[in-house]
């Protein structure tokens, strides 16, 4: 091209003042290759928007519609890959990197027409600008994830593991750099290339590691805690090394400039920590819980991210460092950080960040790795990266008396790469430190090391659960004086008052202590932030008195107060899982803690108008799976304001509780629970036994299991156990359980000679607090609803009815709203009825664990209830 635009010459001369004219000309020609020229020889700039197809404009020739198309293509490809790779349990960063490579010249980009239409050269500046804005705010979130207070508390073991995980790979990376420079990367600056390669091999991706640990349920285990502590230290050191590498790569031939850049960077960090951090802490303190964060604070923070990025770019490091350091200044505790994440994370992580992977993929040409030499170097780079991280971490962990299996697991976990690795490589490529072939080699290495982490850790680290045999798997037992252990689950603050007031009513007497385990269930979703995962995991299992009280959340404060007032031993814990396998954690913890009962919150919450409204269908799925797999009895609490919206003091408790007894194991379990509650001085218990009248006795019911192929058609149909049941024996057990209640009412020893489980409680403990009545009924629905609507009771206890009595079996063909509650529980929990009482639906532990299937109902006369089994 003979005609030159002044803009090119000015740009090249400004950026390369010491270059020769030949080099200037060469650089301008390279510049011209990626920017289309018009007839005058000047760069052709895309207009923002088109006039439309009807006016003859092609939308892909204009910046805005083309950017929209590019975003759509990137999101479609990355989300499709995420869906396809979901069974492999790979982090989303893998699918986004692979998606970027597929869109680039390695795969689809081989088509010239595709590249000219969707990703033309003159659209690159716009795409990369938007992508880097997303990267800027993502690095701000990464800074939010790093807690200096946690790093200060990091023990020697974690520091040693971090040091080994950085030093050995860094040295190995320098060794590989010498080989690469002598083969496929000749002529690059030694200092910058060595540091970039060392940093690339020594990085551990903190956000990606947090996600992998959460997916594998290792975040709350010792190996996970070690990995996260070491990764946090590693992250800080890696960013410092990267800053040095960037300073070296952008300084030309004068080492003095590198010193100036680094000194300005140190001054910037000092200013942020000493001046900006206190200001952000003040904003955090002025953002109280349960109140929206000021819009002004949000605006100041977002502007601060951009300003910090501008300053560090002007210094000569990179704009992302400013955003990262600004993230470090944000207080990690309190609602301020959480609100910032909520405002930023979805937009950045879902929409903008995939564009960065796409722009990286457009730079990655795997076809450059074609010769035998290149493939050999790729294998060498992968082996060096893995060996440096894994062996360094393994030996130091073994030296600190960590088991070999956990040490090896730590090595593979610390070998996790991800977005941070890609950032390092992109900066190196932009600074001309890494050429196309080295860039492709390093991207493939990052992909491989991260891809193998999940399957290998799953294979080598399978923590054995302590299989502690215990016999108290239900409330109905021979010795009621034994300690009662309950595992109560909460999903959020809405569950707290009802659970606390229920546990207060369940305290019983000093003769039978209550030990309460509180499990805070945190959903692991695609939008779960690493900072939240790490902070919740860090608090897991710690006693209340070991915590910094100024940073306690509402759940901790509430149960701490309950522990002090009620003298009940409370042990908190956090479990982070996806809803699809959250029941596994619940059941495992219940078995480890030898719980006799699991209390689960219902998936519906009461609105102001009293109607129950479904909040999250995932919670219902969890409840259904726990009912099926629980190692002990289970209770589902349908809360309609039990005890109000606050915790009641023991002296203020005044509840009227009813037990609706139809017969069967589940009802007997509810009866035992109600009897324990009656020991509380503020509880009045009414036991109502329902009996069929003479008309019902003359019409018998037959329940027959539906064929297997019909089960899907009857998902909202009540299910009953397929186990064979001795009706006569069950009737005897029902009478014995009721005999205990009658003896409590009369204050006498029961006349039934046979010993019944649960009879050891002294009648003096419950005398005068229990009322027993019997009702002969013909319409179960009307009788149950009349009690629910009477407003006489604060809480109603019912059995789930897996082994139904005739009155319960009569409801088998009724359309269910929540079939997992059983016929009676579903009736009382229905959103269509106006009932003010809370409901606790109880299922007694069944050692047989038989299947439950839908049944069809038929009637005939003068025969008893029969339930056919498969």
C-alpha positions in Angstrom: 0.0 0.0 0.0 1.6 3.2 -1.2 -0.6 5.8 0.4 -0.2 6.1 4.2 -2.7 7.6 6.6 -1.1 9.8 9.2 -3.0 8.0 11.9 -1.0 4.8 11.3 2.3 6.6 11.3 1.5 8.5 14.5 0.3 5.4 16.3 3.4 3.4 15.4 5.8 6.2 16.1 4.2 6.9 19.4 4.4 3.3 20.5 7.8 2.6 19.1 9.9 5.9 19.3 13.2 4.1 19.0 12.3 1.8 16.1 13.9 2.1 12.7 11.8 3.3 9.7 11.9 -0.3 8.3 10.4 -1.7 11.5 7.8 1.1 11.5 6.8 0.2 7.9 6.7 -3.5 8.8 4.5 -2.8 11.9 2.2 -0.6 9.9 1.7 -3.3 7.2 0.9 -5.8 10.0 -1.5 -3.3 11.4 -3.1 -2.9 7.9 -3.6 -6.6 7.6 -6.1 -6.6 10.4 -7.9 -3.4 9.5 -9.7 -3.0 6.1 -8.9 0.2 4.2 -11.0 2.3 2.0 -10.0 3.6 -1.3 -8.1 6.5 0.2 -5.9 4.1 2.1 -7.3 5.0 5.5 -8.8 2.6 8.0 -12.5 2.0 7.4 -14.4 2.4 10.7 -17.7 0.6 11.2 -20.8 2.7 11.8 -22.8 1.9 14.9 -26.2 0.9 13.6 -27.7 0.1 10.2 -30.8 1.5 8.4 -32.2 -2.0 8.0 -32.4 -4.6 5.3 -35.2 -2.8 3.5 -32.9 0.1 3.0 -30.2 -2.1 1.5 -27.9 -2.3 4.6 -26.4 -5.5 5.7 -26.6 -5.6 9.6 -23.3 -7.5 9.9 -21.5 -4.5 8.4 -22.4 -2.4 11.4 -20.9 -2.5 14.9 -24.0 -2.9 17.1 -26.0 -5.6 15.2 -22.8 -7.5 14.6 -21.9 -7.4 18.3 -25.3 -8.6 19.1 -24.9 -11.5 16.7 -21.5 -12.3 18.1 -22.8 -12.4 21.7 -25.7 -14.6 20.6 -23.4 -17.1 18.9 -20.9 -17.2 21.8 -23.6 -17.8 24.4 -25.3 -20.4 22.3 -22.1 -22.4 21.7 -20.9 -22.1 25.3 -24.2 -23.1 26.9 -24.6 -26.0 24.5 -21.2 -27.3 25.5 -22.0 -26.8 29.1 -25.1 -29.0 28.8 -23.2 -31.7 26.9 -20.3 -31.8 29.4 -22.5 -31.6 32.5 -22.2 -35.4 33.1 -18.4 -35.0 33.3 -18.9 -32.5 36.1 -16.5 -30.0 34.4 -16.4 -26.4 35.6 -18.0 -23.9 33.2 -14.7 -22.3 32.4 -13.7 -25.5 30.5 -16.8 -25.2 28.2 -16.2 -21.5 27.6 -12.6 -22.0 26.7 -13.5 -24.9 24.4 -16.3 -22.9 22.9 -13.9 -20.0 22.1 -11.5 -22.4 20.4 -14.4 -23.9 18.4 -15.5 -20.5 17.2 -11.9 -19.6 16.3 -9.6 -20.5 13.4 -9.0 -24.0 14.8 -12.5 -25.3 13.9 -15.4 -23.2 12.5 -13.1 -20.4 11.7 -11.5 -22.4 9.0 -14.4 -21.2 6.9 -13.4 -17.9 5.4 -17.0 -16.8 4.7 -18.0 -17.5 8.3 -15.1 -15.4 9.7 -15.8 -12.5 7.3 -19.5 -12.6 8.3 -19.5 -13.2 12.0 -16.0 -12.2 13.2 -14.6 -9.9 10.6 -11.2 -8.3 11.3 -12.6 -4.8 11.7 -15.0 -5.9 14.5 -12.2 -7.2 16.7 -11.6 -3.9 18.5 -15.3 -3.6 19.5 -15.5 -7.3 20.6 -12.3 -7.1 22.6 -13.3 -3.8 24.2 -16.6 -5.2 25.5 -14.9 -8.5 26.5 -12.2 -6.6 28.5 -14.8 -4.5 30.3 -16.3 -7.8 31.4 -12.9 -9.0 32.4 -12.3 -5.8 34.3 -15.3 -6.3 36.5 -14.7 -10.1 36.8 -11.2 -9.3 38.2 -12.9 -7.0 40.7 -15.0 -9.9 41.8 -11.8 -12.0 42.1 -10.4 -9.4 44.4 -13.6 -9.6 46.4 -13.0 -13.3 46.9 -9.6 -12.9 48.5 -9.8 -12.2 52.2 -6.5 -11.0 53.7 -7.7 -11.7 57.2 -8.2 -15.4 56.2 -4.7 -15.4 54.5 -3.2 -14.0 57.8 -4.8 -16.9 59.7 -3.4 -19.4 57.2 -1.3 -21.9 59.1 2.2 -23.0 58.3 1.0 -26.1 56.6 -1.0 -24.1 54.0 1.8 -21.6 53.6 4.3 -24.3 53.0 2.0 -26.0 50.4 1.5 -22.7 48.6 5.2 -22.0 48.6 6.0 -25.4 47.1 3.1 -25.1 44.6 4.6 -21.8 43.3 8.3 -22.3 43.6 8.8 -25.7 41.8 6.4 -25.0 38.9 8.0 -21.5 38.5 11.5 -22.9 38.2 10.2 -25.7 35.9 8.5 -23.1 33.8 11.8 -21.1 33.4 13.5 -24.4 32.3 10.8 -25.0 29.7 11.1 -21.4 28.5 14.8 -21.9 27.6 13.8 -24.9 25.5 10.9 -23.1 23.8 13.0 -20.0 23.1 15.6 -22.1 21.3 13.0 -23.9 19.2 9.7 -22.2 18.4 10.0 -18.9 20.1 13.2 -17.4 18.9 14.0 -13.7 19.3 11.7 -12.8 22.2 12.9 -10.9 25.2 14.5 -13.3 27.7 13.4 -11.7 30.9 9.7 -11.2 30.1 9.4 -14.6 28.5 11.0 -16.5 31.4 8.7 -14.7 33.9 5.6 -15.3 31.8 6.3 -19.0 31.5 7.0 -19.3 35.2 3.8 -17.5 36.1 1.7 -19.5 33.6 2.9 -22.8 35.1 2.7 -21.8 38.8 -0.9 -20.3 38.8 -3.8 -22.0 40.7 -7.2 -20.7 39.6 -8.8 -19.8 42.9 -12.4 -19.3 41.6 -12.3 -22.5 39.5 -10.9 -24.5 42.4 -13.6 -23.3 44.7 -16.2 -24.5 42.2 -14.6 -27.9 41.7 -14.3 -28.4 45.5 -18.0 -27.5 45.9 -19.0 -29.9 43.1 -17.1 -32.7 44.7 -18.4 -31.9 48.2 -14.8 -31.3 49.5 -15.1 -27.6 50.4 -15.9 -28.3 54.0 -13.4 -31.2 54.4 -9.8 -30.8 55.6 -8.4 -31.4 52.2 -10.7 -28.7 50.7 -9.8 -26.2 53.4 -6.1 -26.8 52.9 -6.5 -26.4 49.1 -8.4 -23.1 49.4 -6.0 -21.6 51.9 -3.0 -22.5 49.8 -4.8 -21.3 46.6 -5.5 -17.9 48.2 -1.8 -17.4 49.0 -0.9 -18.7 45.5 -3.3 -16.2 43.9 -1.8 -13.2 45.6 1.8 -14.2 44.7 0.8 -15.0 41.1 -0.7 -11.6 40.6 2.4 -9.9 42.0 4.6 -12.0 39.6 2.3 -11.2 36.7 2.6 -7.5 37.5 6.4 -7.9 37.3 6.1 -9.8 34.0 3.9 -7.1 32.5 6.2 -4.3 33.6 9.2 -6.2 32.1 7.4 -6.8 28.8 6.3 -3.3 28.2 9.5 -1.4 29.0 11.3 -1.7 25.7 15.1 -2.0 26.3 15.4 0.3 29.3 15.4 -1.5 32.6 14.9 1.9 34.4 11.3 2.1 33.0 10.5 -1.3 34.6 11.6 0.1 37.9 9.4 3.2 37.5 6.4 1.1 36.5 6.9 -1.2 39.5 7.4 1.7 41.9 4.3 3.4 40.7 2.4 0.1 41.1 3.6 -0.2 44.7 2.5 3.4 45.4 -0.9 2.7 43.9 -1.4 -0.4 46.0 -0.3 1.4 49.2 -2.8 4.3 48.4 -5.6 1.8 47.8 -5.0 0.0 51.1 -4.3 3.0 53.3 -6.8 5.6 51.8 -9.5 3.8 49.8 -9.9 0.7 52.0 -11.0 2.6 55.1 -13.5 4.5 52.9 -15.0 1.3 51.6 -15.1 -0.1 55.1 -17.1 2.9 56.2 -19.6 2.3 53.3 -19.8 -1.3 54.4 -20.7 -0.3 57.9 -23.4 2.0 56.7 -25.0 -0.9 54.8 -27.0 -2.7 57.5 -28.5 -6.1 57.2 -32.1 -6.4 55.8 -31.8 -3.0 54.1 -31.0 -2.3 50.5 -27.5 -0.9 49.8 -27.5 2.7 48.9 -27.5 3.4 45.1 -24.8 6.0 45.7 -22.5 3.4 47.2 -23.1 1.1 44.3 -22.3 3.9 41.9 -19.2 4.9 43.8 -18.0 1.3 43.7 -18.5 0.8 40.0 -16.9 4.1 39.2 -14.0 3.1 41.5 -13.4 -0.1 39.5 -13.2 1.9 36.2 -11.0 4.6 37.7 -8.6 2.0 39.2 -8.4 0.2 35.9 -7.6 3.5 34.1 -4.8 4.4 36.6 -3.0 1.1 36.4 -3.3 1.1 32.6 -1.7 4.6 32.6 1.0 3.3 34.9 1.8 0.7 32.3 0.8 -2.5 34.1 -2.7 -3.5 33.0 -6.2 -2.2 33.7 -7.2 -5.5 35.3 -4.7 -5.0 38.2 -6.5 -1.8 39.2 -9.8 -3.6 39.3 -8.3 -6.5 41.2 -6.7 -4.3 43.9 -9.9 -2.3 44.2 -11.7 -5.5 44.9 -9.3 -6.2 47.7 -10.4 -3.0 49.5 -14.1 -4.1 49.8 -15.0 -5.4 53.2 -15.7 -9.2 52.9 -18.2 -9.5 55.7 -21.7 -8.0 55.9 -24.2 -7.4 53.1 -22.2 -4.9 51.1 -20.0 -7.5 49.4 -22.9 -9.8 48.8 -25.0 -7.0 47.2 -22.2 -6.0 44.9 -21.8 -9.6 43.8 -25.6 -9.8 43.2 -25.5 -6.6 41.1 -22.5 -7.5 39.0 -22.0 -11.3 38.8 -24.8 -12.4 36.5 -24.3 -9.7 33.9 -20.6 -10.1 33.9 -20.3 -13.9 34.2 -23.2 -14.8 31.9 -23.0 -12.1 29.2 -19.6 -10.4 29.1 -17.1 -12.9 30.3 -17.8 -15.6 27.6 -16.9 -12.9 25.1 -13.4 -12.9 26.6 -13.1 -16.6 26.0 -14.4 -16.1 22.5 -11.8 -13.4 21.7 -9.1 -15.7 23.2 -10.4 -18.6 21.0 -10.2 -16.4 17.9 -6.4 -15.9 18.7 -5.9 -19.6 19.3 -5.0 -21.6 16.2 -4.4 -25.2 17.1 -3.3 -26.0 13.6 0.0 -24.2 14.5 0.7 -27.3 16.6 1.1 -29.6 13.7 4.7 -30.9 13.5 6.1 -33.7 15.6 8.3 -31.2 17.4 5.3 -29.1 18.4 3.4 -32.1 19.7 6.5 -33.2 21.6 6.8 -29.8 23.2 3.1 -29.9 24.1 3.6 -33.1 26.0 6.7 -31.7 27.6 4.8 -28.6 28.7 1.9 -30.6 30.2 4.2 -33.0 32.0 6.3 -30.2 33.4 3.3 -28.3 34.6 1.7 -31.3 36.2 5.0 -32.6 37.7 5.9 -29.2 39.2 2.6 -28.6 40.9 1.8 -32.2 41.9 5.2 -33.2 43.1 5.9 -30.0 44.9 2.6 -30.1 46.8 2.9 -33.9 47.4 6.3 -33.8 49.1 5.6 -30.8 51.3 2.2 -32.2 52.3 3.8 -35.5 53.2 6.4 -33.7 55.2 3.6 -32.1 57.2 2.1 -35.5 58.0 -0.8 -35.3 55.6 -1.8 -38.8 54.3 -0.5 -39.9 50.9 -4.0 -40.0 49.4 -4.8 -36.5 50.6 -1.4 -35.2 49.6 -1.9 -36.5 46.1 -5.4 -35.1 46.0 -4.0 -31.7 47.0 -1.4 -31.9 44.2 -4.1 -32.4 41.5 -6.3 -29.7 43.1 -3.6 -27.2 43.1 -2.9 -28.0 39.5 -6.2 -26.4 38.5 -6.0 -23.7 35.8 -8.7 -21.5 34.3 -9.5 -18.0 33.5 -6.5 -16.5 35.3 -4.2 -18.7 33.2 -5.9 -17.4 30.1 -5.5 -13.8 31.2 -1.8 -14.4 31.7 -1.5 -16.0 28.2 -3.5 -13.2 26.5 -1.4 -10.5 28.1 1.7 -12.3 27.0 0.4 -12.6 23.4 -0.7 -8.9 23.3 2.7 -7.9 24.5 4.4 -10.0 21.8 6.0 -12.2 24.4 4.2 -15.3 23.3 3.8 -16.2 19.6 0.8 -18.1 18.1 2.3 -21.5 18.5 3.4 -21.0 22.2 0.0 -19.5 22.9 -1.8 -22.5 21.5 0.5 -24.9 23.4 -0.2 -23.1 26.7 -4.0 -22.9 26.1 -4.1 -26.7 25.5 -2.0 -27.3 28.6 -4.5 -25.2 30.7 -7.4 -27.1 29.3 -5.9 -30.5 29.9 -4.7 -29.9 33.5 -8.1 -28.5 34.5 -10.1 -31.2 32.6 -8.3 -34.0 34.4 -8.8 -32.5 37.9 -12.3 -33.6 38.6 -12.2 -37.2 37.4 -8.8 -37.9 39.0 -9.8 -36.4 42.3 -13.0 -38.5 42.2 -11.0 -41.6 41.6 -8.2 -41.2 44.2 -10.1 -39.4 47.0 -13.1 -41.1 48.3 -13.5 -40.1 51.9 -14.8 -43.1 53.9 -17.8 -42.2 55.9 -17.8 -43.3 59.5 -20.4 -46.1 59.5 -21.4 -45.8 63.2 -24.1 -48.3 64.0 -26.8 -46.9 66.1 -30.2 -48.1 67.2 -32.0 -44.9 68.0 -33.2 -44.2 64.5 -36.7 -43.2 65.5 -38.4 -41.4 68.4 -40.3 -44.5 69.5 -37.8 -46.4 71.6 -37.5 -48.5 74.8 -35.6 -45.9 76.8 -36.9 -42.5 76.5 -34.3 -41.1 78.9 -31.6 -41.5 76.2 -30.4 -38.4 74.5 -32.6 -37.3 71.6 -30.6 -36.1 68.6 -32.4 -34.1 65.9 -31.0 -32.8 62.7 -32.9 -29.6 61.6 -32.3 -28.2 58.2 -32.8 -24.5 57.2 -32.6 -23.0 53.8 -32.6 -19.4 54.9 -33.7 -16.9 57.6 -37.4 -17.5 56.9 -37.1 -21.0 58.4 -35.4 -19.9 61.7 -38.3 -18.8 63.9 -40.4 -21.9 63.3 -37.5 -24.3 63.7 -36.4 -22.7 67.0 -39.9 -22.6 68.4 -40.4 -26.3 67.4 -37.2 -27.2 69.0 -38.1 -25.3 72.2 -41.3 -27.4 72.3 -39.3 -30.5 71.8 -36.9 -30.0 74.7 -38.7 -32.4 77.0 -37.4 -32.7 80.5 -33.9 -32.9 81.9 -34.2 -36.6 82.1 -34.0 -36.8 78.3 -31.6 -34.2 76.9 -31.9 -32.8 73.4 -28.9 -32.4 71.1 -29.7 -30.3 68.1 -27.7 -30.2 64.8 -28.5 -27.2 62.6 -27.6 -27.7 58.9 -27.7 -24.6 56.7 -28.4 -25.9 53.2 -26.8 -23.7 50.5 -27.7 -24.4 46.9 -24.7 -24.8 44.6 -25.9 -23.3 41.3 -24.3 -21.9 38.2 -24.4 -18.4 39.7 -23.0 -19.3 43.2 -20.1 -17.0 43.9 -16.8 -18.4 45.1 -16.7 -15.8 47.9 -19.9 -17.0 49.3 -18.9 -20.7 49.0 -15.6 -20.1 50.7 -16.9 -18.0 53.6 -19.8 -20.3 54.3 -17.4 -23.3 54.2 -14.9 -21.6 56.5 -17.6 -21.3 59.2 -18.7 -24.9 58.8 -19.0 -26.9 62.1 -17.4 -24.2 64.3 -19.0 -23.8 67.8 -20.8 -20.5 68.2 -18.4 -19.3 70.9 -15.4 -19.6 68.6 -16.7 -17.0 66.1 -16.1 -13.3 65.8 -19.5 -12.1 67.0 -19.3 -8.8 65.0 -19.4 -10.9 61.8 -22.1 -13.4 62.7 -25.0 -13.9 60.3 -28.6 -14.0 61.4 -28.7 -17.8 61.5 -25.8 -17.9 63.9 -27.1 -15.2 66.1 -30.6 -16.8 66.3 -29.4 -20.3 67.3 -26.7 -18.9 69.6 -29.5 -17.1 71.5 -31.6 -20.3 71.5 -28.6 -22.3 72.9 -28.1 -19.8 75.7 -31.8 -19.6 76.7 -32.8 -23.2 76.4 -29.6 -24.9 77.5 -29.8 -27.2 74.5 -26.5 -28.3 72.9 -26.6 -26.8 69.4 -24.0 -27.6 66.7 -24.1 -25.7 63.4 -22.9 -26.8 60.0 -23.1 -25.8 56.4 -23.6 -28.0 53.4 -23.2 -26.7 49.9 -24.8 -28.9 47.2 -26.9 -28.8 44.1 -30.6 -29.6 44.9 -30.3 -32.8 42.8 -27.9 -34.4 45.4 -28.4 -32.4 48.5 -30.3 -35.3 50.1 -27.1 -37.3 50.1 -25.4 -34.8 52.4 -28.5 -34.6 54.7 -28.7 -38.4 55.0 -24.9 -38.8 55.5 -24.8 -36.2 58.2 -27.8 -37.7 60.0 -26.1 -41.0 60.1 -22.8 -39.6 61.2 -24.4 -37.7 64.0 -26.7 -40.6 64.9 -29.8 -38.5 64.6 -33.2 -40.0 65.5 -35.1 -37.5 63.4 -34.5 -35.1 60.5 -36.7 -31.9 60.4 -37.1 -30.4 56.9 -38.8 -27.1 56.0 -41.7 -27.4 53.6 -41.1 -25.9 50.1 -44.0 -23.4 50.5 -44.0 -20.3 52.6 -47.1 -18.5 53.9 -47.9 -15.2 52.3 -49.4 -12.2 54.1 -52.9 -13.3 53.1 -52.3 -16.7 54.7 -52.0 -18.7 51.4 -49.1 -21.0 51.1 -47.0 -20.2 48.0 -44.3 -22.4 46.5 -40.9 -20.8 46.6 -38.5 -23.3 45.1 -39.4 -26.6 43.5 -35.8 -27.8 44.2 -36.6 -27.8 47.9 -39.5 -30.1 47.3 -37.3 -32.5 45.4 -34.8 -32.6 48.3 -37.6 -33.4 50.7 -39.0 -36.2 48.5 -35.5 -37.8 48.2 -34.8 -37.5 52.0 -38.1 -39.3 52.7 -37.0 -42.1 50.5 -33.4 -42.5 51.7 -33.3 -41.2 55.3 -31.5 -43.4 57.8 -33.9 -42.2 60.6 -37.4 -40.7 61.1 -38.3 -37.6 59.1 -40.5 -34.7 59.8 -41.6 -32.0 57.3 -42.7 -28.8 58.9 -45.4 -26.8 57.1 -45.0 -23.4 58.8 -47.9 -21.1 59.2 -46.2 -18.8 61.7 -45.5 -21.2 64.6 -44.7 -19.0 67.6 -44.7 -15.9 65.4 -41.8 -14.3 63.7 -39.4 -14.4 66.6 -38.0 -16.8 69.1 -40.1 -17.3 72.3 -38.5 -17.5 75.7 -39.1 -20.8 77.5 -41.4 -19.0 80.0 -43.4 -17.4 77.1 -44.2 -20.7 75.3 -47.9 -21.4 75.2 -48.9 -23.8 72.4 -51.9 -26.0 71.9 -50.8 -29.0 69.9 -52.9 -31.7 68.4 -52.0 -35.3 67.3 -54.4 -36.8 64.8 -54.2 -40.5 65.2 -55.5 -42.9 62.6 -53.2 -45.8 63.3 -50.0 -47.2 61.8 -46.2 -46.7 62.4 -46.1 -43.1 61.3 -49.0 -42.1 63.5 -47.4 -43.8 66.5 -44.2 -41.9 65.8 -46.2 -38.6 65.8 -47.8 -39.7 69.0 -44.5 -40.3 70.7 -43.2 -36.9 69.5 -46.4 -35.2 70.8 -46.0 -36.9 74.2 -42.5 -35.6 74.5 -43.7 -32.0 73.7 -46.3 -32.4 76.5 -43.5 -32.5 79.0 -42.9 -28.8 78.3 -44.8 -26.7 80.9 -46.1 -24.4 78.1 -47.6 -27.1 75.9 -51.1 -28.5 76.0 -51.5 -31.7 73.9 -54.7 -33.0 72.5 -54.7 -36.5 71.1 -57.6 -37.2 68.8 -58.2 -40.7 67.7 -60.4 -41.3 64.6 -62.4 -44.4 64.3 -64.7 -45.4 61.4 -68.4 -45.5 62.2 -70.7 -48.4 61.5 -71.4 -47.3 58.0 -67.7 -47.2 57.1 -67.1 -50.7 58.7 -69.7 -52.2 56.3 -67.8 -51.0 53.2 -64.3 -52.4 52.8 -61.5 -51.0 50.7 -59.1 -52.8 48.4 -55.8 -51.1 47.4 -54.0 -52.6 44.5 -50.6 -51.4 43.2 -50.7 -49.8 39.8 -48.5 -51.3 37.1 -44.9 -49.9 36.8 -45.6 -48.4 33.4 -48.4 -46.3 34.9 -46.4 -44.7 37.7 -45.3 -41.7 35.7 -49.0 -41.0 34.9 -49.7 -40.8 38.6 -46.9 -38.6 40.0 -49.4 -36.6 42.0 -51.1 -39.6 43.5 -50.5 -40.8 47.1 -48.1 -43.7 47.4 -48.2 -46.4 50.0 -45.7 -49.0 51.1 -45.5 -52.3 49.3 -44.4 -54.2 52.4 -46.6 -56.9 53.9 -48.1 -55.8 57.1 -49.8 -57.8 59.9 -53.0 -55.9 60.6 -53.7 -57.6 63.9 -50.2 -56.9 65.2 -50.4 -53.3 64.1 -53.7 -52.9 65.8 -52.1 -54.2 69.1 -49.2 -51.8 68.8 -51.7 -48.9 68.2 -53.6 -49.9 71.3 -50.4 -50.1 73.4 -49.3 -46.6 72.3 -52.7 -45.2 73.1 -52.7 -46.9 76.5 -49.6 -44.9 77.4 -51.5 -41.7 76.5 -54.6 -42.7 78.5 -52.4 -43.5 81.5 -50.8 -40.1 81.2 -54.3 -38.5 81.2 -55.4 -40.5 84.2 -52.1 -40.3 86.0 -52.0 -44.1 86.4 -50.0 -47.1 85.3 -51.3 -48.5 82.0 -53.3 -51.7 82.3 -51.9 -53.3 79.2 -49.4 -55.9 80.5 -47.1 -55.9 77.5 -44.3 -53.3 77.6 -44.6 -50.7 74.9 -41.8 -48.6 73.5 -41.9 -45.1 75.0 -43.6 -46.1 78.3 -40.7 -45.0 80.5 -41.7 -41.4 80.7 -43.2 -40.7 84.1 -46.9 -39.8 83.9 -46.1 -37.0 86.4 -44.1 -35.2 83.7 -47.2 -34.9 81.5 -50.1 -35.2 83.9 -52.7 -32.5 83.2 -51.2 -31.4 79.9 -52.8 -34.1 77.7 -56.4 -34.5 76.6 -57.5 -37.7 74.9 -60.6 -38.0 72.8 -62.1 -40.4 70.3 -64.2 -39.5 67.3 -66.2 -41.9 65.1 -66.4 -40.4 61.7 -67.8 -41.2 58.2 -66.1 -38.4 56.2 -62.4 -38.1 56.8 -61.9 -34.9 54.8 -64.6 -32.9 56.6 -63.5 -34.2 60.1 -59.8 -33.3 59.6 -60.5 -29.9 58.0 -62.9 -29.0 60.8 -60.1 -29.5 63.3 -57.7 -27.5 61.2 -60.1 -24.6 60.7 -61.1 -24.5 64.4 -58.1 -22.2 65.2 -57.7 -24.1 68.5 -54.3 -25.4 67.7 -50.9 -23.8 66.9 -49.4 -27.1 65.6 -50.9 -30.3 64.3 -48.9 -33.5 64.2 -49.9 -36.2 61.7 -48.3 -39.4 60.4 -47.5 -39.7 56.7 -49.7 -42.8 56.5 -47.5 -45.2 54.4 -49.4 -48.1 56.0 -52.9 -46.6 55.9 -55.8 -47.3 58.1 -59.3 -47.7 56.4 -60.0 -44.0 56.9 -56.7 -42.9 55.3 -57.0 -45.5 52.6 -60.3 -44.0 51.6 -58.4 -41.0 50.3 -56.1 -43.0 48.0 -57.9 -41.8 44.8 -58.1 -38.2 45.9 -56.1 -35.7 43.7 -53.0 -34.8 45.6 -51.4 -31.4 45.8 -48.2 -32.5 47.6 -48.3 -36.3 47.6 -45.1 -36.7 49.6 -47.0 -35.5 52.7 -49.5 -38.4 52.6 -53.3 -38.0 52.5 -53.8 -36.3 55.9 -50.7 -34.0 55.7 -51.5 -33.0 52.2 -55.1 -32.1 53.2 -53.9 -29.9 56.0 -51.1 -28.3 54.0 -53.3 -27.5 51.0 -53.1 -23.9 49.6 -56.9 -24.0 49.0 -57.9 -24.3 52.6 -57.9 -21.5 55.3 -56.0 -23.2 58.2 -53.9 -21.1 60.6 -52.2 -24.1 62.3 -48.7 -25.2 61.3 -48.4 -28.9 60.4 -45.7 -31.4 61.1 -45.9 -34.5 58.9 -43.9 -37.4 60.4 -42.5 -40.6 58.8 -41.2 -43.3 61.1 -37.9 -44.9 60.1 -38.4 -48.2 58.3 -35.5 -50.7 58.5 -36.8 -52.5 55.4 -36.9 -49.4 53.2 -39.6 -50.8 51.0 -40.7 -49.1 47.8 -43.7 -46.9 47.7 -46.0 -46.9 44.7 -49.4 -45.5 43.7 -52.4 -47.7 44.4 -55.8 -48.0 42.9 -58.8 -48.1 45.2 -61.9 -50.4 44.9 -64.7 -51.1 47.3 -66.8 -54.0 48.3 -68.9 -55.0 51.3 -68.4 -56.8 54.6 -64.6 -57.5 54.1 -61.7 -55.8 55.9 -59.2 -53.4 54.3 -56.8 -55.3 52.1 -53.7 -54.0 50.5 -52.3 -56.2 47.7 -48.5 -56.3 47.3 -46.5 -56.6 44.1 
